[in-house]
Amino acid sequence: MVITAILAGLAAIGAALLVDEAERQKPVLQPVRARGARNSPKSRS
């Protein structure tokens, strides 16, 4: 039980670190995608 909990915690931490690294490597692409997603429904409606 303890081992599975530790492995789950390490997996969650590892995933968070990977996401942080991806965000740091691609800081410009994310806001552009967010703006496109926000503007597309407005223009459609």
TIVO-2410 file (N, C-alpha, C; in nm, 3 decimals):
# residues 45
REC num residu      c1      c2      c3 atome chaine
REC   1      M   0.084  -0.121   0.000     N      A
REC   1      M   0.000   0.000   0.000    CA      A
REC   1      M   0.087   0.125   0.000     C      A
REC   2      V   0.190   0.123   0.085     N      A
REC   2      V   0.277   0.241   0.093    CA      A
REC   2      V   0.356   0.258  -0.035     C      A
REC   3      I   0.402   0.145  -0.091     N      A
REC   3      I   0.484   0.154  -0.213    CA      A
REC   3      I   0.402   0.213  -0.328     C      A
REC   4      T   0.278   0.167  -0.341     N      A
REC   4      T   0.195   0.218  -0.451    CA      A
REC   4      T   0.169   0.367  -0.434     C      A
REC   5      A   0.150   0.412  -0.311     N      A
REC   5      A   0.125   0.553  -0.286    CA      A
REC   5      A   0.249   0.636  -0.322     C      A
REC   6      I   0.366   0.584  -0.287     N      A
REC   6      I   0.491   0.656  -0.318    CA      A
REC   6      I   0.509   0.663  -0.470     C      A
REC   7      L   0.486   0.550  -0.538     N      A
REC   7      L   0.502   0.549  -0.684    CA      A
REC   7      L   0.403   0.646  -0.748     C      A
REC   8      A   0.282   0.651  -0.699     N      A
REC   8      A   0.182   0.743  -0.753    CA      A
REC   8      A   0.227   0.887  -0.732     C      A
REC   9      G   0.282   0.915  -0.615     N      A
REC   9      G   0.329   1.051  -0.587    CA      A
REC   9      G   0.444   1.089  -0.678     C      A
REC  10      L   0.538   0.996  -0.697     N      A
REC  10      L   0.652   1.025  -0.786    CA      A
REC  10      L   0.603   1.046  -0.929     C      A
REC  11      A   0.506   0.968  -0.972     N      A
REC  11      A   0.453   0.982  -1.107    CA      A
REC  11      A   0.388   1.119  -1.125     C      A
REC  12      A   0.312   1.163  -1.023     N      A
REC  12      A   0.246   1.294  -1.030    CA      A
REC  12      A   0.351   1.405  -1.034     C      A
REC  13      I   0.455   1.392  -0.951     N      A
REC  13      I   0.560   1.494  -0.949    CA      A
REC  13      I   0.633   1.496  -1.084     C      A
REC  14      G   0.663   1.377  -1.137     N      A
REC  14      G   0.732   1.370  -1.267    CA      A
REC  14      G   0.649   1.434  -1.377     C      A
REC  15      A   0.519   1.408  -1.377     N      A
REC  15      A   0.432   1.467  -1.479    CA      A
REC  15      A   0.429   1.619  -1.465     C      A
REC  16      A   0.424   1.667  -1.342     N      A
REC  16      A   0.422   1.812  -1.318    CA      A
REC  16      A   0.551   1.875  -1.367     C      A
REC  17      L   0.664   1.807  -1.342     N      A
REC  17      L   0.794   1.861  -1.386    CA      A
REC  17      L   0.800   1.864  -1.538     C      A
REC  18      L   0.748   1.760  -1.603     N      A
REC  18      L   0.750   1.757  -1.750    CA      A
REC  18      L   0.665   1.870  -1.806     C      A
REC  19      V   0.551   1.895  -1.745     N      A
REC  19      V   0.463   2.003  -1.791    CA      A
REC  19      V   0.532   2.138  -1.772     C      A
REC  20      D   0.598   2.156  -1.656     N      A
REC  20      D   0.668   2.282  -1.631    CA      A
REC  20      D   0.777   2.304  -1.734     C      A
REC  21      E   0.854   2.199  -1.766     N      A
REC  21      E   0.962   2.212  -1.864    CA      A
REC  21      E   0.904   2.246  -2.001     C      A
REC  22      A   0.792   2.183  -2.037     N      A
REC  22      A   0.730   2.209  -2.167    CA      A
REC  22      A   0.683   2.354  -2.174     C      A
REC  23      E   0.625   2.404  -2.064     N      A
REC  23      E   0.578   2.542  -2.064    CA      A
REC  23      E   0.695   2.639  -2.072     C      A
REC  24      R   0.806   2.606  -2.006     N      A
REC  24      R   0.923   2.695  -2.009    CA      A
REC  24      R   0.987   2.696  -2.147     C      A
REC  25      Q   0.987   2.581  -2.215     N      A
REC  25      Q   1.048   2.572  -2.347    CA      A
REC  25      Q   0.959   2.639  -2.453     C      A
REC  26      K   0.828   2.635  -2.432     N      A
REC  26      K   0.736   2.693  -2.531    CA      A
REC  26      K   0.647   2.798  -2.465     C      A
REC  27      P   0.703   2.913  -2.427     N      A
REC  27      P   0.623   3.016  -2.362    CA      A
REC  27      P   0.542   3.099  -2.461     C      A
REC  28      V   0.587   3.103  -2.588     N      A
REC  28      V   0.522   3.190  -2.687    CA      A
REC  28      V   0.405   3.118  -2.755     C      A
REC  29      L   0.419   2.988  -2.775     N      A
REC  29      L   0.315   2.915  -2.849    CA      A
REC  29      L   0.186   2.904  -2.768     C      A
REC  30      Q   0.197   2.891  -2.637     N      A
REC  30      Q   0.076   2.871  -2.556    CA      A
REC  30      Q  -0.017   2.992  -2.560     C      A
REC  31      P   0.032   3.115  -2.537     N      A
REC  31      P  -0.060   3.229  -2.542    CA      A
REC  31      P  -0.123   3.246  -2.679     C      A
REC  32      V  -0.048   3.214  -2.784     N      A
REC  32      V  -0.103   3.226  -2.919    CA      A
REC  32      V  -0.218   3.126  -2.937     C      A
REC  33      R  -0.199   3.004  -2.888     N      A
REC  33      R  -0.305   2.903  -2.899    CA      A
REC  33      R  -0.425   2.944  -2.815     C      A
REC  34      A  -0.399   2.999  -2.697     N      A
REC  34      A  -0.508   3.040  -2.609    CA      A
REC  34      A  -0.587   3.153  -2.675     C      A
REC  35      R  -0.516   3.248  -2.735     N      A
REC  35      R  -0.586   3.360  -2.800    CA      A
REC  35      R  -0.669   3.310  -2.917     C      A
REC  36      G  -0.612   3.218  -2.995     N      A
REC  36      G  -0.685   3.164  -3.109    CA      A
REC  36      G  -0.811   3.092  -3.063     C      A
REC  37      A  -0.800   3.017  -2.954     N      A
REC  37      A  -0.917   2.943  -2.902    CA      A
REC  37      A  -1.021   3.042  -2.849     C      A
REC  38      R  -0.974   3.151  -2.790     N      A
REC  38      R  -1.068   3.248  -2.733    CA      A
REC  38      R  -1.135   3.330  -2.844     C      A
REC  39      N  -1.059   3.361  -2.949     N      A
REC  39      N  -1.114   3.448  -3.053    CA      A
REC  39      N  -1.201   3.369  -3.151     C      A
REC  40      S  -1.172   3.241  -3.174     N      A
REC  40      S  -1.247   3.165  -3.274    CA      A
REC  40      S  -1.396   3.155  -3.238     C      A
REC  41      P  -1.433   3.121  -3.114     N      A
REC  41      P  -1.577   3.113  -3.084    CA      A
REC  41      P  -1.645   3.250  -3.093     C      A
REC  42      K  -1.571   3.358  -3.062     N      A
REC  42      K  -1.630   3.491  -3.071    CA      A
REC  42      K  -1.659   3.526  -3.217     C      A
REC  43      S  -1.565   3.497  -3.304     N      A
REC  43      S  -1.584   3.531  -3.445    CA      A
REC  43      S  -1.696   3.444  -3.504     C      A
REC  44      R  -1.704   3.317  -3.460     N      A
REC  44      R  -1.808   3.228  -3.512    CA      A
REC  44      R  -1.946   3.274  -3.467     C      A
REC  45      S  -1.955   3.314  -3.343     N      A
REC  45      S  -2.085   3.356  -3.291    CA      A
REC  45      S  -2.116   3.497  -3.341     C      A
***
